Amino acid sequence: MFTLKKNKNPILAITWLLLMLISTSFGVATAKSTIEPCNSSDSCNAMLGYTLYTDLKVSEVAALFQIDPVALLSANAIDVSYPDVENHILPSRLFLKIPITCSCVDGIRKSVSTHYKTRPSDTLASISDSVYAGLVSAAQLQEANANVVSDPSVLDVGLSLLVPLPCACFNGTDNTLPAVYLSYVVKMEDSLSMIAARYQTTVTDLMNVNAMGSPAISAGDIIEVPLSACASDFPRYSSDYGLIVPNGSYAITSSHCVQCSCGPGSRKLYCMPSSLAVSCSSMQCKNSNLMIGNITSQQTSAGCNVTSCSYNGYVNGTISTSLITTLQPKCSGPQLFPPLIAPPSSVTDDPMFSPAPAPQSAGGVPTNPGTIPSTGSLPNFAPANTPSGLTNDASMLMSSLSGISVLTLIFVSA
């Protein structure tokens, strides 16, 4: 059974009613999923909620979804400055947020950039239930790979299977505010109120997002959870147009020259230079000695005069900047950044931490909270293929998040 959200297009509605009838006639499992119909070629940043089925290295998890390991770590606020972090073994049952690009394919939102190479003893059911933790069904795998799979219980070793994964965009908003959507597989112990509490939303909001008639959920259902986010307002002609970063995450853009983050409880995207940069165009604002991310504040009797150098998108290989001067009621404190944790090595059994919005709730140890992170690369590691979609690298390579001071706050007494 599928759930459709706010579908005002009668043709799409009729199409999906027919698909539901076809699914029922073939006896497909009763787990419910939220499906977003679409009729355009645009895409968005989205997240998958994934629980490891066994101990896996960071690089192995990244390869499973064809994303860069730095993107995986940074989406979960894990400090990648740890030595040999790509070979760190993440524990079984650890919950992670997987950054993906959500596209419009055959009239619905889904991600089709993941491929899986079959191994001995694999079946479609084991790939579905174990390897991808219920994010895709065996029936969906068979349908997506009908040209290479004739018997779902017997798979040749080395087959490359397309793995269609759930996702949603919903215009990048929730109740008119910026949001990134997390596709979450309901566990046996879950309730809608528990999920709402962990992701700082309400049962009513989750019901509205997923077009639910009641708060009842069952293990195996896939629901969309809106994550508070910071959205960019870059011009449409910039290559990173539409960049949106979930609260508590980081993103690298502008050919790895600029790092953007969404701090705790913030709705404002903050960007600054990245230490990943090898060769970058100027990041200094014109007619100013300020660099991207620098802010000066001067308290006066009328209020606080604030001048900031802001990142304004990546246009034709050039970093666009803008110098902005505003008068605010009072001068604010330093920029806050999402806290970092050490690469997790254990998983807590406390049911209060399931589902967890990030590995902080899964045995991670906070590191350098509130400090200003820099970025870095994983030495001697070739990034996996990344999902195709928006022409920006925000979902390809995230910051390494180690601490150097880049932000400049200057307070001048009047």
N, C-alpha and C positions, 0 to 999 in steps of 0.2 A: 504494500500500500504506500502510495506517495502522497506527500502534502505539498500543495502549491501555495505560494505566498503572493497575495495582492496581484493576481493576474487579471489585468483589465483587457487583455487581447482575447477575444472570443475564439479566434482560430487556434491560438496556442492552447487555450483551455480545452477545446474539443480534441485536439491532438493528444493531449496528455490523458484525457479521460479514456481514449481508445487504447493508449499504451497500458493504462492500469487494468483495463479489461483483458488485454492480451496477457499481461503478467499473471493475472488471476487464473486464467485458463490453463496456464502451464504449471500452476502450483508453486509459484515462487514463494520463498520464505516471507513470513508476515511482518518482518522488521520494517519500520517506516523510515522514510528519508524525506528531507525537505529538498525540493527541486525548484530552482529558479528558471522559469522560461526566459528566453532571450531571442532577439531577432537582429542582432548587430554583431559586428566583428571586433568590438572592443574587448578589453580584458582588464583585470584588476589584480592587486595583491590580495592573497588570501592565506589562511592557515589551516593545517590539519592537526587534529589532536591524535597523537600516536603513542601507543604503549609498546615498549620493546618486548618482543616475544622470547628473547634470550640475551645473554651478554653480547654486546656488539661494540666494536671500536667506533669512535666518532666518524672516521672515514667510511666505515661500512654502512652506518645509518645514512650518511649523506649520499653514498652511491645508490642506496636502495631507492631513493627518491630523485636521483640525478640533480642534486643541488650542491652548492659549494659548502664544504664543512664550516667555513667561517660564517656563512649565512645561517647555518643550523645553530651554531653556538651562540651567535649574537642575538638571534631571535629569542633565545631563552636566557639571555643575560649571563651567559657562562664566559668567564674570562679566558680568552684564547692566548693570553701571554704565558700560560703554563707551558713548561718544556714538553716538547713532543706531544702536544695536545691532540693532534689528529689521530694518534695511536692510543689515546686514553680509552680504557674499556668502560663503557657505560653499562650499568647493571640492568638485568632483566626486570621488567615491570616498571621501569622508569617512564614517566610521562613527559613527552616533549611536544613542543609546537613546531611544526614543519612548515616553513615558508614556501608557498607555491604561487604560480601565476594561474589565475582562473580565467578561462576562455569561454567563448560561446561556440558550442559544437552541436550541430544537428538540432538546433533550437533550444538547447538547455545549457546551463552553466556546468562545466566540469573541467578538470585538468587532464590533458592527454599527452603529457610530456614525460611520463614515467614508463620505463620498460623494465621487465624482469627476465633474467636468463634462468631457465629451469635447471634444477639440479636432480640428482638421483632421488627417487622416492617422492618427488613433488607430485601433487595433484592440484586441480583447481581449488578444491575445498581447503587443502592445507595452505596454499598460497593466500587464499582469501581470509581464512579464519586465524591463521597463525602469523605468517610473514607480514601481512598488511593489517592485522589486528581488526578485521571487520570493516575496514574502510571501503572495501569493494567486495561484492558477492561473487560466488563461483559462476552464477548465471551471467553476471555482467562481464566477467572475464571470458567466458565462452562466446558470448555475443560479439565482444570486441575483437576476438581472435578466431572467428569462425573459419577463416581461410587456412589456419594452420593447426587447429584443434578439432579432431573428429571425436575422440573419446576423452571426456574430462577426467577419467580415472587413470588414464595411462598417457603420460607425456614424455616425448622424446627429450633426452638430456640436451641442453644447449639451445632450446627454443627461446626466441626473443618474443615475449608476450607484452602487448600493450596493456597497461594497467590504468583504466579510467578511474579517476578519483573525484570524490564529491567536493564541491566548493560553491561559494555564493559571493555576489558582489553587492546586490541591492543598492546600487548607486553610491557605494562607499559611505553610507550614512545609516544611522539608527536614531529615530526620533529627531531628524534633521541635523544631528551632530555627527562628526566624522567617526567612522567605525571600520574595522577590518573584521571579517567573519571567520570564525573558527568552526570547522566541521568536526563535531565531537561524537564519538561512538559511546552510547549509553552503556554503563556497566550494571551488573546485577544489583550492587549496593546503592546505586544512584537514585536520587529523587530530583525533581525539577527545582525544588527550593534549595537543595544542596548545590546544584550546578549554578543557580542564580547567585547564591551567596559567594561562591568561590570566584566568580567572574564579575562581581560587583555590579550586578544588574538585578532585575526583578523577575518574579515568575510571570507577571503580566506581560513584560516585555518579551520574554522568551516565547510565550504563547502567541503573541502577536507576530513575532518574526517568523515562527514556524506554522502559523495558521492552525493552531491547535484548538480543538473544541473543549478539551479538559487538560489538566496538568498531568494526566497519567502518561507514563513512559515505560518502555520495556527494554530489557537488555538487548543490545544489537541495533536499536533505533539510532539513526544519525540525525542530530539536530544542529542547527546553525546558531552559534553563540556570538553576539556582537561584542567585540573588544574595543573599548575606548581607544581613540587614535588621534594623532596629530596629522593634519592634511596640509599639503603644500598649496600655494597659489601661483605656481610658476606659469608662465605664458604657454599657450597651447603649442606653439612652435618649438618649445624646448624639448630635448630628447627625454628628459625625466618628468615630463608633464604628468600630473596625476599621482605623483609620489605621495604615499600615505604610510605612516609608521605607527604600529600599535604601541600603546602605552607600555613603557618598560623595555622597549626595543631600540635598536640602532640600525642604520642603513648607510651604505656607501654609494655615492653617485658621482657624476661628473668625472668619469674615467678614473675612479678611485682617488680623486683629489679632494673630495668633500665628504664629510661625515655628518649625518643628520640623526637626531635622536628625539624621542618623545619621553620627557621626564615624568616622574611620579605625579599623578593627578593633573597632568598638563594637557592642554588642548593646542598648544603652540609649538610648531616644529622649530627646532633649534639646529642650525648648521654651522660647522666650523671646519677649518682645514684638517685634512687627514694625513697621517704619517705614511700611508700607503703610497702617496704620490711619488712618482719618479720624475715626471716632467709635466708641469701644469702651467696653464696660462695664469696671468696675474690674479691674485685673490684679494687685491687691495682696492678699496672703494676709491673712485675718482674724486679728486679735490679733497683728499683726506689721507691721513696716515694710518687709518684704521683698516684692519684686515677682516675678512669674513668672521663673524662671531664676536668681534670686539664691540664693547659698549662703553660709552662715557656717560656719567650722570653728574648733574650739577644742581644742588638744592638751592632754590631761590624762594623769596617770599610768595611768589605766585604758584610755586609747585616745583616739580623736578624736571629739568630739561634733560632729555635723554636722546643721545645720538648713537645710532647703531649701524654697523655695516652688515647687511644681510645678503645671503645667497639668493639668487633670483633665477636659477635654472642653468642648464647646460645647452648653449645655443651654438650650433655649427662649430663644435670643438672649442668653444670659448666659455669660460666661467663668467656668468652674468652676475653683477653685484648691484646693490642699490643702497644709497646712504639715506637714512631716515632719521628725521628729528621730530620728536614729539614732546608735549608738555603733559606730564602725569601728576596726579595728586601728590604722590610721594615716591621717593626712590626705593626700588625693590632691592632685595638681597641678591646674592650670587645665583647663577644658573644651577638648577638641580638636575642631576643625571640619574638614570636608572641604576640601582645598585648591582654590583656584579657578584657572582658566586663562583666558587671553585668547581671544576668538573666533578659532577656527582659520582660517588663510588658505592653508594648504598641507597636503598629505598625505605622510607618509613612505612610502617604498617598501620599508622594512625588513620582511621577512616575519615577523619576530618580533612585530611589532605588529599582526598580523591573526590572529584577530579582536581588536579592542580593546574593553575594557570601558567606555571613555569616551574623549573626544577627547584626553586627555593623551597617548595613544599615537598620535595622528594629527596631529602637528605643532603641538599647542597649547603655549603657554608658560605655566608656572605663574605665578599672580599672588597676592600676599598669602597664602601658605600659612600655615595655623595661626592666622590672625587671626579675630576674631569678626565675622561678616557681619551687615549689616542688610538690609533689603529695600526694594524700590522698584518703581515701575510704569514701563511704557513710555509715554512721553508721546505724546499724539495718535494712539494706536493702539488700535483697537477689537479686543478679543480675539475669536478665531474661536470658533465653537460648540465646546463641549467634550463629551466622551462622557458619556452618562447612566449612572448606576449608584449607588454609595454616595452617600448624602446628605451628602457633605463635599466641600470644594473643594481637597482635598490634591492631586488630579491636575489641577486646573484652573489654579491660579495659584501658582507657586513663588516663592521669595524672590529678590530681585535680588542679594543677596550682596555688597554693598560693605561696607567696614569701619567699624563704630562699636563702641565698647565698651558692651555692655549687661550682660554677666555681671559680677556682683560676687562676688569671693572674698575673704573676710576671715579672716585667720589671727591668732588671739589666743594669746599664750603664757600658759600656766597659771602 
